[in-house]
């Protein structure tokens, strides 16, 4: 990321939302078109705030890949490939709940999530709602996907 960032209205809105989620351990979704500045603002927040962690979802990730990447971002090492998803989520939850400071998890490109990954995120949220804020960010179609999934 460039050291020169123009703090647009979008940037300031995303930055403030991250701060509220972080300090009040809330969960928010950020939707916007590609190029709106979501990722730039999210990365800027994470780089300038201790206890904020960034994970970008990729198309090839499955749930275990996502949670292993989150473990790495949290600095937790030694989790083996054969660990169950339940154990991975519990290890993350335990770590976040035992930190002195409030934590923030920023999940970028969440539009690549599928319904099951959202259910697993719900599990993590339920486990950590007193200790950790969560930001999920994605393209505008992500909202339509969520509404579609809930109807089914």
Helices and strands as residue ranges (DSSP letters): H 9-24, E 27-31, H 38-48, E 52-56, H 63-73, H 85-97, E 103-108, G 110-112, H 115-128, E 132-138, H 141-151
